[in-house]
Amino acid sequence: MSSIQQSQVEQALATYIDPYLKRDLLSVGALKGVEIDGEKVRLSLELGFPCVGHHAALVDGITAALHGFSDVSVSITTKITSHSVQRGVTPLPGVKNIIAIASGKGGVGKSTTAVNLALALKLEGAKVGILDADIYGPSQPMMLGCHQRPQYAEGEKMKPLVSHGIESMSIGYLIDEDTPMVWRGPMVVSALQQLLNDTAWQELDYLIIDLPPGTGDIQLTLAQKVPVTGSVIVTTPQDIALLDARKAISMFEKVSVPVMGIIENMSTHVCSHCGHEEPIFGEGGAARMAEQYGVEVLGSMPLDIRIRENLDRGMPTVAVEPDGELGLRYREMARRISALIALMGKDYSSKFPKIVIQNK
């Protein structure tokens, strides 16, 4: 009979607080099995968010928490589930969770952030896609280095294009680069809904939607009709950018879409010659806004010439240097975002029976 009891193992494990979930692994239901063989302890964990880059640190943290046991091993698997969306909006087939990346104004690096977060989630172990929702100024084809025309799958749906391991769809794939989109709002909304619903997404864990800048009729309509799990606001520390970012937060609050946090882009300028960092757009703005609205600062990115140079050649930073300083920053933010989603309410609509009334 083993001298080690399962209750002792669970009690010790409860002292470890995961840095992303900010809770112990027992309370979030991550512990799926405990095997005790003499002095050997085998733990089986199932996480609700992708975090391959965190696994080693997680095992070290658990081992330290269980320091009273001489032989501990940990196996980790990931199971990403669908989570609730706005009331009255139907979840999208082939997509478990939709993350809207928004900004109150243009020029803050929202699209850059969106594509690098998509790639970061993929690196952490998820199946990911990105929808370029900016009909007037699509940028994802250039950023992903992908310029083919979509092919059609069964049911007359378009096959998403795949670049750097993630699926993508953009109006930029369907028109010439120099063609201006001189459409009014209703046409733009209709086109975007077609891109979203008429794409044969392949069982994605996360679909990133790169929303157009602003908080006008187009953005509001999209936020009401697209089944969004949660949103992320991108801003710079500049007061004028923060002013518009507040409007974006208010917009999502009105349509009952959770705002998971704020990413402060261009927080400092990094000199390409000497490496000196300087907050040329101000500092602390995102932190003050996050405190005001009760959300998190998910991370910050510097104004670094390498980010722009990589995107200009269709090679986002996370794809070029996944383990570099900049790539690791994006991956850290991706883990924070997906962990917040993992703690949200799950979507059980697929479990309910469908009631069909027939006339006899």
Sequence and secondary structure as in RCSB ss.txt:
>XXXX:A:sequence
MSSIQQSQVEQALATYIDPYLKRDLLSVGALKGVEIDGEKVRLSLELGFPCVGHHAALVDGITAALHGFSDVSVS
ITTKITSHSVQRGVTPLPGVKNIIAIASGKGGVGKSTTAVNLALALKLEGAKVGILDADIYGPSQPMMLGCHQRP
QYAEGEKMKPLVSHGIESMSIGYLIDEDTPMVWRGPMVVSALQQLLNDTAWQELDYLIIDLPPGTGDIQLTLAQK
VPVTGSVIVTTPQDIALLDARKAISMFEKVSVPVMGIIENMSTHVCSHCGHEEPIFGEGGAARMAEQYGVEVLGS
MPLDIRIRENLDRGMPTVAVEPDGELGLRYREMARRISALIALMGKDYSSKFPKIVIQNK
>XXXX:A:secstr
  S  HHHHHHHHTT B TTT SBTTTTT EEEEEEETTEEEEEEEESS  GGGHHHHHHHHHHHTTTSSEEEEE
EEE    B  STT    TTEEEEEEEE SSSSSSHHHHHHHHHHHHHHTT  EEEEE  SSS  HHHHHT     
 B GGG B  EEETTEEEEEGGGTS TT      HHHHHHHHHHHHHTB   SEEEEEEE  SS SHHHHHHHHH
S  SEEEEEE SSHHHHHHHHHHHHHHHHTT  EEEEEETT SEE TTT  EE TT SSHHHHHHHHHT EEEEE
  B HHHHHHHHTT  HHHH TTSHHHHHHHHHHHHHHHHHHTS B  GGGS        
